[in-house]
Amino acid sequence: MSRNKIIAIIVVGVIVVSLIVLVWVGLSQMIAPRYGANIGIITLTGPIEEEEGGLLAPYGITPELVRGLLERVEGDGRLKAVVLRINSPGGTVAASQEIGNMIKEFEKPVVVSMADTVASGGYYISAHADRIVAQPGTLTGSIGVIWTHANLDGLFEKLGIEVETITSGEHKDMFVDPLTPERRQIFQRLLDEAYDQFIQTVAEGRDLELSKVRKLATGELYIGTQALELGLVDQLGGLNEAIEAAAELAEIEVPLTMELAPPAPSLLELFLGQGSILWELAIARVLGEEMALLRTLLNTYPVPRY
């Protein structure tokens, strides 16, 4: 099968799946039991990023997305509490902190219902909730910070590109050139500071001793039963138990839920917008796969991640 046929099949498949998703989201919003609802349900899935990544990366959890959904709960007088159903491996430090602060400052009770994996940045935002409910088999924790440095020398050499960098600061090119011992120390200091901020947040949010959290903060994942024993979650259970916890916190006798979904993107945004699959395929077609990869790497500013 030719390369063009494979690309065509991929594009058609993505279009069909996306249309199904759009129809499903629209129907779910139409049939939601809005009248009489007193607890909002918000599902947050994917990596935590400052911006969405388009169709070549999963639609993630962004501050803009969370802010919009929480504002809808806040503005609806019928909703007395919110349950955040989270499934996330983590994400960038700043985006995690921004979302965490939104949850911390939210005036109505917030309960987190952990799905399969709520790790690192996912746990960071969860630690701000009033209560955390996890399944016995949920993977959570991973309290730590990571940063990745891409050495592009080999790719530049393969593409026949000779790079000369001119800077006005001694370490301005530290994201481009190979790491020196001195620059490695600079990055380590940055990560250590973000790490301390993570530990402090968990200690405050979970009412744990700082020394205890520091012992737990090895980057290790904990299964739900372990997380409960360590004080990282409040109880075991699924979405139903989280709804019951939200009802208890909000003093609701009969909990009635309403799912809040973000506005569905238009077809133009899905397929023709920058970052869409058609956009990226066109770039790869024009530049070639290796040049397209180089473009992506150069446009991705490395940041520490929870």
ChimeraX attribute file (.defattr): number of C-alpha atoms within 10 A of each C-alpha:
attribute: neighborCount
match mode: 1-to-1
recipient: residues
	/A:1	5
	/A:2	6
	/A:3	8
	/A:4	9
	/A:5	10
	/A:6	10
	/A:7	13
	/A:8	11
	/A:9	12
	/A:10	12
	/A:11	15
	/A:12	11
	/A:13	12
	/A:14	16
	/A:15	16
	/A:16	10
	/A:17	10
	/A:18	17
	/A:19	13
	/A:20	12
	/A:21	13
	/A:22	16
	/A:23	12
	/A:24	12
	/A:25	15
	/A:26	14
	/A:27	11
	/A:28	14
	/A:29	17
	/A:30	10
	/A:31	9
	/A:32	13
	/A:33	13
	/A:34	17
	/A:35	10
	/A:36	12
	/A:37	17
	/A:38	23
	/A:39	26
	/A:40	27
	/A:41	22
	/A:42	22
	/A:43	19
	/A:44	21
	/A:45	19
	/A:46	20
	/A:47	23
	/A:48	28
	/A:49	22
	/A:50	19
	/A:51	14
	/A:52	17
	/A:53	15
	/A:54	19
	/A:55	20
	/A:56	13
	/A:57	13
	/A:58	12
	/A:59	17
	/A:60	19
	/A:61	27
	/A:62	21
	/A:63	19
	/A:64	15
	/A:65	18
	/A:66	21
	/A:67	14
	/A:68	14
	/A:69	18
	/A:70	20
	/A:71	11
	/A:72	14
	/A:73	23
	/A:74	18
	/A:75	9
	/A:76	12
	/A:77	9
	/A:78	15
	/A:79	21
	/A:80	23
	/A:81	28
	/A:82	29
	/A:83	27
	/A:84	24
	/A:85	21
	/A:86	24
	/A:87	24
	/A:88	24
	/A:89	22
	/A:90	26
	/A:91	27
	/A:92	21
	/A:93	25
	/A:94	19
	/A:95	23
	/A:96	27
	/A:97	19
	/A:98	18
	/A:99	23
	/A:100	24
	/A:101	13
	/A:102	16
	/A:103	24
	/A:104	18
	/A:105	10
	/A:106	18
	/A:107	11
	/A:108	18
	/A:109	21
	/A:110	27
	/A:111	28
	/A:112	32
	/A:113	29
	/A:114	30
	/A:115	23
	/A:116	18
	/A:117	25
	/A:118	28
	/A:119	29
	/A:120	30
	/A:121	33
	/A:122	30
	/A:123	31
	/A:124	28
	/A:125	28
	/A:126	32
	/A:127	25
	/A:128	25
	/A:129	21
	/A:130	19
	/A:131	22
	/A:132	26
	/A:133	28
	/A:134	30
	/A:135	22
	/A:136	17
	/A:137	16
	/A:138	25
	/A:139	25
	/A:140	29
	/A:141	28
	/A:142	23
	/A:143	25
	/A:144	25
	/A:145	24
	/A:146	17
	/A:147	15
	/A:148	10
	/A:149	13
	/A:150	14
	/A:151	13
	/A:152	15
	/A:153	15
	/A:154	9
	/A:155	14
	/A:156	15
	/A:157	11
	/A:158	10
	/A:159	12
	/A:160	9
	/A:161	10
	/A:162	8
	/A:163	8
	/A:164	5
	/A:165	8
	/A:166	7
	/A:167	8
	/A:168	7
	/A:169	7
	/A:170	7
	/A:171	12
	/A:172	12
	/A:173	13
	/A:174	15
	/A:175	17
	/A:176	15
	/A:177	15
	/A:178	15
	/A:179	15
	/A:180	10
	/A:181	8
	/A:182	10
	/A:183	14
	/A:184	13
	/A:185	12
	/A:186	13
	/A:187	14
	/A:188	14
	/A:189	12
	/A:190	14
	/A:191	21
	/A:192	13
	/A:193	11
	/A:194	20
	/A:195	22
	/A:196	15
	/A:197	15
	/A:198	25
	/A:199	23
	/A:200	18
	/A:201	20
	/A:202	24
	/A:203	19
	/A:204	13
	/A:205	19
	/A:206	21
	/A:207	13
	/A:208	15
	/A:209	13
	/A:210	16
	/A:211	12
	/A:212	13
	/A:213	22
	/A:214	18
	/A:215	9
	/A:216	19
	/A:217	21
	/A:218	13
	/A:219	15
	/A:220	14
	/A:221	20
	/A:222	19
	/A:223	17
	/A:224	26
	/A:225	18
	/A:226	18
	/A:227	21
	/A:228	19
	/A:229	11
	/A:230	15
	/A:231	14
	/A:232	28
	/A:233	25
	/A:234	17
	/A:235	21
	/A:236	20
	/A:237	19
	/A:238	18
	/A:239	20
	/A:240	11
	/A:241	16
	/A:242	26
	/A:243	25
	/A:244	18
	/A:245	26
	/A:246	27
	/A:247	23
	/A:248	15
	/A:249	17
	/A:250	19
	/A:251	12
	/A:252	16
	/A:253	9
	/A:254	11
	/A:255	19
	/A:256	17
	/A:257	21
	/A:258	21
	/A:259	17
	/A:260	19
	/A:261	17
	/A:262	13
	/A:263	13
	/A:264	13
	/A:265	10
	/A:266	11
	/A:267	13
	/A:268	9
	/A:269	14
	/A:270	20
	/A:271	20
	/A:272	14
	/A:273	16
	/A:274	14
	/A:275	18
	/A:276	19
	/A:277	21
	/A:278	18
	/A:279	18
	/A:280	20
	/A:281	18
	/A:282	13
	/A:283	16
	/A:284	16
	/A:285	12
	/A:286	11
	/A:287	14
	/A:288	12
	/A:289	13
	/A:290	14
	/A:291	17
	/A:292	18
	/A:293	15
	/A:294	16
	/A:295	14
	/A:296	12
	/A:297	13
	/A:298	14
	/A:299	9
	/A:300	9
	/A:301	8
	/A:302	15
	/A:303	15
	/A:304	17
	/A:305	23
	/A:306	29
